Amino acid sequence: MSTEPLTFGIIGIGGYAGSYLGSLDHLEEQGTGRLAAAVVRSPKKYAEKLPDLEKKGVNIYSDLESMLAAEDLDVVGVPTGIASHVPLTIQAMEAGCDVVCEKPLCATIQEARRLIAERDRLGKLVAIGYQRMFSAVTQEIKRRIIEGPLGTMKRARVKASWPRPKSYYDRNSWAAKLKDSAGDWVLDSPANNALAHYLQHVLFMGGASQHETAEPESVYAELYRARDIENFDTCAIRVETTAGAEILYVVSHASKETWGPTIEIECENGTVTSDPSAGTVVKLADGSEEKMEYPDDRHVLFTNMVAAVREGAHLLGTPDNSCQQTLVINAAQDACPEISTIDDSLRAEADMEQWGRTKHFTFVPGMEEAVARCYDEWTVFSEIGVPWAKAGATVGCAGYEHYPGGKA
C-alpha cells in the first residue's frame, strides 16, 4: 500500500470550490493528499487567487480535457453545476481517476443510473458530497437504527425556513431553473440544492442496512414559488418508502426568518431530534437520553476518499445511496409539472441583513408559521388552509426509470 500523498485535480476554484480547496489544504497538512492541478476557465476573474495556487505548484488549465491529458491524477473534484456532475465525473473516470462530486448527485434518475453503470464498468470510486453522510454522528445513529437500540425508522420529518435573496438567484445562469442554457435538466430548488442534504439524511436513516438508503415507493408533492423563477422555492413533500416509513419534508426559501433545519426521526424504540439551536438528542423508550454533537466534519468527504483509495475503507456517500434523493425530486416534479405561483397580493419585499450584508428579499408573510404547522401536524400546506396553497398529486416510484414521466 502506497503512502505517497494522493494527487488531486479540481474543476473550478470559485464559489463552493473554495470548500474543496480548504479540504485539500487539510490533506496536504496531514501528508495524505495534495492539489496538483485546477481547471480555471476565467483566469481574470481569479487574478488574486491564481498566484497563490501557482506558488504551491498547482498547474492551471483551461478545461478538464487538457488537465487530464497532462496530469497523472488520482482523484478529481467536481464542485460544479448540477447538470455537469455526471458528464464531468464520467470524463474523469475514463481518464483513470476516482472522483469527489458535489451534491446533488444529478438532476435525473436516468443520469444517476448511467453514472452507476459507468463507474462499475470502469472500476472507479465516486463519492457524493452530501455533508451529513460522512459524519461519524450520522453513521453512529444509523448503526443504532440498524443494530439497536433505536430500531427501525417508522417516520421522519424535516422543516426549514431559509430565506434567500435576489442575489442568490442571480449568482449563476441555472439558479432555480428547470433546464440550463444548453437544454440539460437542472431542477434547481431548495430540495435539490441548499436543503438537499436533509432530504437525503432522512432517506438514508430509513435504509435497510448501514450503507443503504430507503427506496421511495410513492411521492406526494406541493411545489410553490413566491418570486419570478422557473422552479419552486417552497415545498411540502411526503414520501412513503418501500419499507412502510413516512417522510415529511417541508422547507422554504420564501420566508423572512431563518431557522432550521429541524429533523425528527421516529423509530420503534425511540426518537432522534436535531436542530441547530438544540443539537442532536437521542431518546429511548426507557427514558434514557443522550445528546450528540456533530463535530466539524468539513473535511471528511476527502479523508474518507483517501482512506477508500489507500486502505479499501467503505466509501460512505456514493451514487448507489444517493440516487434515491434524485428519484424523490423527479417524482415530486412530475407530481407538479406546473409550479403554483403565489399571488402578488400575498407576497412582500424588503431589504434585510444576511451574513453581514444588506440584501433584497421576496417573502410570504406567515410562511414560517405555515412550515412549522405542517411539521407539527404531520401535514401539508393545502391541508392547513393557507390562502396560497392547493392540493398536489402523488407519483408512484416503482419502475420509475426516466424523468419526466417515469418511462423512457
C-alpha positions as CSV (number, residue, x, y, z in Angstrom):
1,M,0.0,0.0,0.0
2,S,1.4,3.3,-1.1
3,T,1.8,6.1,1.5
4,E,2.5,8.8,-1.1
5,P,0.0,11.7,-1.0
6,L,-2.8,11.3,-3.5
7,T,-2.7,13.8,-6.3
8,F,-5.9,15.8,-6.8
9,G,-7.3,17.9,-9.6
10,I,-10.2,20.3,-9.2
11,I,-12.7,21.8,-11.7
12,G,-13.0,25.4,-10.7
13,I,-11.7,27.4,-7.8
14,G,-14.6,29.9,-7.1
15,G,-17.9,29.5,-5.3
16,Y,-18.3,26.2,-3.5
17,A,-15.0,25.0,-4.8
18,G,-13.5,27.1,-2.0
19,S,-14.6,24.5,0.4
20,Y,-12.8,21.8,-1.6
21,L,-9.7,23.9,-1.6
22,G,-9.8,24.1,2.2
23,S,-10.2,20.3,2.4
24,L,-7.2,19.8,0.1
25,D,-5.1,22.1,2.2
26,H,-6.1,19.9,5.2
27,L,-5.0,16.8,3.3
28,E,-1.7,18.4,2.5
29,E,-1.2,19.3,6.2
30,Q,-1.9,15.6,7.0
31,G,0.5,14.4,4.3
32,T,-2.2,12.4,2.6
33,G,-3.0,14.4,-0.5
34,R,-2.1,17.5,-2.5
35,L,-3.7,19.7,-5.1
36,A,-1.7,19.2,-8.3
37,A,-3.9,20.9,-10.9
38,A,-7.0,23.0,-11.4
39,V,-9.3,24.0,-14.2
40,V,-9.8,27.8,-14.3
41,R,-12.0,28.9,-17.3
42,S,-11.9,32.6,-16.4
43,P,-8.3,33.4,-15.1
44,K,-9.0,37.2,-15.0
45,K,-11.9,36.6,-12.5
46,Y,-9.4,34.9,-10.1
47,A,-6.4,37.1,-10.6
48,E,-5.8,37.4,-6.9
49,K,-6.2,33.7,-6.2
50,L,-4.1,32.2,-9.0
51,P,-0.6,33.4,-7.9
52,D,-1.0,31.6,-4.5
53,L,-2.0,28.4,-6.3
54,E,0.9,28.6,-8.7
55,K,3.3,29.2,-5.8
56,K,2.1,25.9,-4.4
57,G,3.0,24.2,-7.7
58,V,-0.6,23.9,-8.8
59,N,-0.8,23.7,-12.6
60,I,-3.7,25.7,-14.2
61,Y,-5.7,24.5,-17.2
62,S,-8.5,26.0,-19.3
63,D,-10.5,22.8,-19.4
64,L,-10.8,19.3,-18.0
65,E,-9.6,17.5,-21.1
66,S,-6.3,19.4,-21.0
67,M,-5.8,18.8,-17.3
68,L,-6.5,15.0,-17.7
69,A,-4.2,14.7,-20.7
70,A,-1.3,16.5,-19.0
71,E,-1.5,15.3,-15.4
72,D,-1.3,11.9,-13.6
73,L,-4.1,12.4,-11.1
74,D,-5.5,10.1,-8.5
75,V,-8.7,12.0,-7.8
76,V,-10.7,14.8,-9.4
77,G,-13.0,17.1,-7.5
78,V,-16.2,18.2,-9.3
79,P,-17.7,21.1,-7.3
80,T,-19.7,22.3,-10.4
81,G,-23.2,23.0,-11.5
82,I,-25.8,20.2,-11.3
83,A,-26.1,19.5,-15.0
84,S,-22.4,18.9,-15.3
85,H,-21.9,16.4,-12.5
86,V,-22.4,13.2,-14.4
87,P,-20.6,14.1,-17.7
88,L,-17.6,15.5,-15.9
89,T,-17.4,12.6,-13.4
90,I,-17.5,10.1,-16.3
91,Q,-14.8,12.0,-18.2
92,A,-12.6,11.9,-15.1
93,M,-13.2,8.2,-14.6
94,E,-12.4,7.4,-18.2
95,A,-9.0,9.1,-17.6
96,G,-8.4,6.7,-14.7
97,C,-9.3,9.0,-11.8
98,D,-11.6,8.5,-8.8
99,V,-14.0,11.3,-8.2
100,V,-15.3,13.5,-5.4
101,C,-18.5,15.1,-6.7
102,E,-20.7,17.7,-5.1
103,K,-24.3,17.1,-4.2
104,P,-26.9,16.6,-5.6
105,L,-25.8,13.6,-7.5
106,C,-27.5,14.9,-10.6
107,A,-30.9,16.1,-11.9
108,T,-32.5,12.9,-13.2
109,I,-32.7,9.3,-12.3
110,Q,-31.5,8.2,-15.8
111,E,-28.3,10.2,-15.4
112,A,-27.8,8.6,-12.0
113,R,-28.1,5.1,-13.4
114,R,-25.8,5.9,-16.3
115,L,-23.2,7.1,-13.8
116,I,-23.5,4.0,-11.7
117,A,-23.2,1.8,-14.8
118,E,-20.1,3.7,-16.0
119,R,-18.5,3.6,-12.6
120,D,-19.0,-0.1,-12.4
121,R,-17.6,-0.6,-15.9
122,L,-14.5,1.5,-15.2
123,G,-14.0,0.2,-11.7
124,K,-13.6,3.6,-10.1
125,L,-14.7,5.2,-6.8
126,V,-17.2,8.1,-6.8
127,A,-18.1,10.0,-3.6
128,I,-21.1,12.3,-3.5
129,G,-20.8,15.3,-1.1
130,Y,-24.0,15.1,0.9
131,Q,-22.4,16.6,4.0
132,R,-24.1,14.5,6.8
133,M,-23.5,11.2,5.1
134,F,-19.8,11.4,6.0
135,S,-20.3,12.4,9.7
136,A,-19.4,9.9,12.4
137,V,-22.5,11.0,14.3
138,T,-24.8,10.2,11.3
139,Q,-23.1,6.8,10.9
140,E,-23.5,6.0,14.6
141,I,-27.1,7.0,14.7
142,K,-27.7,4.7,11.6
143,R,-25.9,1.9,13.4
144,R,-28.2,2.3,16.4
145,I,-31.2,2.1,14.0
146,I,-29.9,-1.0,12.2
147,E,-28.4,-2.9,15.2
148,G,-30.3,-1.4,18.1
149,P,-31.3,0.1,20.4
150,L,-33.3,2.6,18.3
151,G,-34.8,0.0,16.0
152,T,-36.4,0.6,12.5
153,M,-37.3,4.1,11.4
154,K,-41.1,4.4,11.3
155,R,-41.4,8.0,10.2
156,A,-39.3,11.2,9.9
157,R,-39.9,14.9,9.3
158,V,-37.8,17.9,8.3
159,K,-38.7,21.6,8.4
160,A,-36.6,24.6,7.5
161,S,-37.0,28.3,6.9
162,W,-34.0,29.5,4.9
163,P,-34.7,32.9,3.2
164,R,-32.7,33.5,0.0
165,P,-32.3,37.0,-1.5
166,K,-32.4,38.1,-5.1
167,S,-28.6,37.8,-5.3
168,Y,-28.9,34.1,-4.6
169,Y,-31.0,33.6,-7.7
170,D,-28.7,35.9,-9.7
171,R,-25.5,34.1,-8.7
172,N,-25.3,31.9,-11.8
173,S,-27.2,31.1,-15.0
174,W,-29.0,28.0,-13.7
175,A,-30.3,29.0,-10.3
176,A,-33.9,28.0,-9.8
177,K,-34.0,26.8,-13.4
178,L,-35.6,23.6,-14.7
179,K,-33.0,23.4,-17.5
180,D,-29.8,25.2,-18.2
181,S,-28.9,27.2,-21.3
182,A,-27.8,24.1,-23.1
183,G,-31.2,22.4,-22.5
184,D,-29.9,20.0,-19.9
185,W,-32.1,19.3,-16.8
186,V,-31.0,21.1,-13.6
187,L,-34.2,21.0,-11.4
188,D,-32.6,23.5,-9.0
189,S,-34.6,24.1,-5.9
190,P,-34.2,24.1,-2.1
191,A,-34.9,20.4,-2.1
192,N,-32.3,19.7,-4.8
193,N,-29.6,22.2,-3.6
194,A,-29.3,24.1,-0.4
195,L,-31.5,21.8,1.7
196,A,-30.9,18.6,-0.3
197,H,-28.6,17.3,2.5
198,Y,-31.5,16.9,4.8
199,L,-33.9,15.1,2.5
200,Q,-31.0,12.8,1.8
201,H,-30.3,12.4,5.5
202,V,-33.8,11.1,6.4
203,L,-33.9,8.9,3.4
204,F,-30.6,7.4,4.5
205,M,-31.8,6.8,8.0
206,G,-34.6,4.6,6.6
207,G,-32.3,2.4,4.7
208,A,-32.3,-1.4,5.3
209,S,-28.6,-1.7,6.1
210,Q,-25.8,0.6,7.4
211,H,-24.9,1.9,4.0
212,E,-28.3,1.7,2.2
213,T,-30.8,4.4,1.7
214,A,-34.6,3.9,1.8
215,E,-36.3,3.3,-1.5
216,P,-39.2,5.6,-2.2
217,E,-42.5,3.8,-3.1
218,S,-44.5,7.0,-3.7
219,V,-44.1,10.7,-3.5
220,Y,-46.8,13.3,-2.9
221,A,-45.7,16.9,-3.6
222,E,-46.9,20.5,-3.4
223,L,-44.5,22.9,-5.1
224,Y,-44.7,26.7,-4.9
225,R,-42.8,29.8,-6.0
226,A,-43.0,33.3,-4.5
227,R,-40.7,35.1,-6.9
228,D,-40.3,35.2,-10.7
229,I,-38.3,32.0,-11.1
230,E,-38.8,28.8,-13.1
231,N,-38.8,26.2,-10.4
232,F,-40.1,26.2,-6.8
233,D,-38.8,27.9,-3.7
234,T,-41.2,26.3,-1.3
235,C,-42.4,22.7,-1.0
236,A,-44.2,20.1,1.0
237,I,-43.2,16.6,0.0
238,R,-44.4,13.4,1.6
239,V,-42.5,10.2,0.8
240,E,-43.8,6.6,1.5
241,T,-40.9,4.2,1.4
242,T,-41.0,0.5,0.4
243,A,-40.3,-0.4,4.0
244,G,-43.5,1.4,5.1
245,A,-41.9,4.5,6.6
246,E,-43.3,8.0,6.1
247,I,-41.1,11.0,5.4
248,L,-42.4,14.6,5.6
249,Y,-40.2,17.4,4.2
250,V,-41.4,21.0,4.4
251,V,-39.0,23.8,3.5
252,S,-39.0,27.3,2.1
253,H,-36.7,30.0,0.7
254,A,-39.6,32.4,0.6
255,S,-39.6,33.2,4.3
256,K,-38.4,36.1,6.4
257,E,-36.9,34.4,9.4
258,T,-34.0,31.9,9.3
259,W,-34.3,28.7,11.4
260,G,-33.8,25.0,11.0
261,P,-33.4,22.6,9.6
262,T,-35.2,20.7,12.3
263,I,-35.3,17.0,11.9
264,E,-37.1,14.3,13.9
265,I,-36.7,10.6,13.3
266,E,-39.2,8.3,15.0
267,C,-38.0,4.7,15.4
268,E,-39.5,1.6,17.0
269,N,-37.8,2.2,20.3
270,G,-37.0,5.9,20.4
271,T,-36.5,9.2,18.6
272,V,-33.7,11.3,17.2
273,T,-34.2,15.0,17.1
274,S,-31.8,17.5,15.6
275,D,-31.8,21.3,15.4
276,P,-29.0,23.9,15.1
277,S,-30.0,25.6,18.3
278,A,-30.6,22.4,20.4
279,G,-28.1,19.9,18.9
280,T,-28.9,16.2,18.3
281,V,-30.7,14.3,21.0
282,V,-31.4,10.5,21.1
283,K,-34.2,9.5,23.4
284,L,-35.1,5.9,24.1
285,A,-38.5,4.5,25.2
286,D,-37.0,3.5,28.5
287,G,-36.5,7.2,29.3
288,S,-32.7,7.4,28.7
289,E,-31.4,10.4,26.7
290,E,-28.1,11.3,25.1
291,K,-27.0,14.5,23.4
292,M,-24.7,14.0,20.4
293,E,-22.8,16.9,18.9
294,Y,-22.0,16.9,15.2
295,P,-18.2,17.7,15.0
296,D,-16.5,19.8,12.4
297,D,-16.7,17.3,9.6
298,R,-15.9,19.6,6.7
299,H,-13.0,17.5,5.5
300,V,-14.4,14.0,6.0
301,L,-15.6,13.8,2.4
302,F,-12.0,14.0,1.3
303,T,-10.4,12.0,4.2
304,N,-12.9,9.2,3.5
305,M,-11.9,9.1,-0.2
306,V,-8.2,8.9,0.8
307,A,-9.0,6.0,3.2
308,A,-11.0,4.3,0.5
309,V,-8.2,4.6,-2.1
310,R,-5.4,3.7,0.2
311,E,-6.9,1.2,2.6
312,G,-10.1,0.0,0.9
313,A,-12.3,1.7,3.5
314,H,-16.0,1.8,2.8
315,L,-17.0,4.9,0.8
316,L,-19.8,6.4,2.8
317,G,-21.7,8.5,0.2
318,T,-22.0,7.0,-3.2
319,P,-24.2,7.2,-6.3
320,D,-25.9,4.0,-5.0
321,N,-27.1,5.5,-1.7
322,S,-27.7,9.0,-3.2
323,C,-29.8,8.3,-6.2
324,Q,-32.9,7.9,-4.0
325,Q,-32.9,11.6,-3.4
326,T,-32.8,12.2,-7.1
327,L,-35.7,9.8,-7.6
328,V,-37.8,11.7,-5.0
329,I,-37.0,15.0,-6.7
330,N,-38.0,13.6,-10.1
331,A,-41.3,12.2,-8.7
332,A,-42.1,15.5,-6.9
333,Q,-41.5,17.5,-10.1
334,D,-43.7,15.0,-12.0
335,A,-46.4,15.4,-9.4
336,C,-46.5,19.2,-10.0
337,P,-45.5,19.8,-13.6
338,E,-46.9,23.3,-13.3
339,I,-45.4,25.1,-10.3
340,S,-48.0,27.1,-8.2
341,T,-47.2,30.8,-8.2
342,I,-48.2,32.6,-5.0
343,D,-50.2,35.7,-5.8
344,D,-48.5,39.1,-5.7
345,S,-51.1,40.2,-3.1
346,L,-49.8,37.5,-0.7
347,R,-46.1,38.4,-1.1
348,A,-43.9,41.2,0.4
349,E,-40.4,42.6,-0.4
350,A,-37.8,44.1,1.9
351,D,-34.1,44.8,2.3
352,M,-32.8,42.8,5.2
353,E,-29.4,41.9,6.5
354,Q,-28.0,38.4,5.9
355,W,-24.5,37.3,6.7
356,G,-23.3,40.8,7.4
357,R,-24.7,42.3,4.2
358,T,-28.0,44.1,3.2
359,K,-29.8,42.1,0.5
360,H,-33.2,42.2,-1.2
361,F,-35.8,39.5,-0.3
362,T,-39.2,38.5,-1.6
363,F,-41.1,36.5,1.0
364,V,-44.6,35.4,2.0
365,P,-45.8,36.8,5.3
366,G,-46.7,33.9,7.6
367,M,-44.6,31.3,5.7
368,E,-42.6,30.4,8.8
369,E,-45.7,29.6,10.7
370,A,-47.1,27.6,7.8
371,V,-43.9,25.5,7.6
372,A,-43.8,24.9,11.3
373,R,-47.5,24.0,11.5
374,C,-47.2,21.4,8.7
375,Y,-44.2,19.9,10.6
376,D,-46.0,19.9,13.9
377,E,-49.2,18.3,12.5
378,W,-47.5,15.9,10.0
379,T,-49.5,17.6,7.2
380,V,-49.0,19.7,4.1
381,F,-49.9,23.3,3.1
382,S,-53.2,22.5,1.4
383,E,-54.5,20.7,4.5
384,I,-54.0,23.7,6.8
385,G,-55.9,26.2,4.7
386,V,-53.2,28.8,3.9
387,P,-54.7,31.0,1.1
388,W,-52.0,30.3,-1.5
389,A,-52.0,26.5,-1.2
390,K,-53.6,23.9,-3.4
391,A,-53.6,20.1,-3.4
392,G,-50.8,18.4,-5.1
393,A,-50.6,14.9,-6.6
394,T,-48.9,11.5,-5.9
395,V,-46.5,9.7,-8.2
396,G,-45.5,6.1,-7.8
397,C,-41.8,5.2,-7.9
398,A,-41.9,1.5,-8.8
399,G,-40.4,1.1,-12.2
400,Y,-39.6,4.8,-12.5
401,E,-36.7,4.9,-14.9
402,H,-36.7,8.2,-16.7
403,Y,-37.6,11.9,-15.9
404,P,-40.0,13.3,-16.9
405,G,-42.9,10.8,-16.8
406,G,-41.2,7.8,-15.3
407,K,-40.7,5.9,-18.6
408,A,-38.2,6.4,-21.3
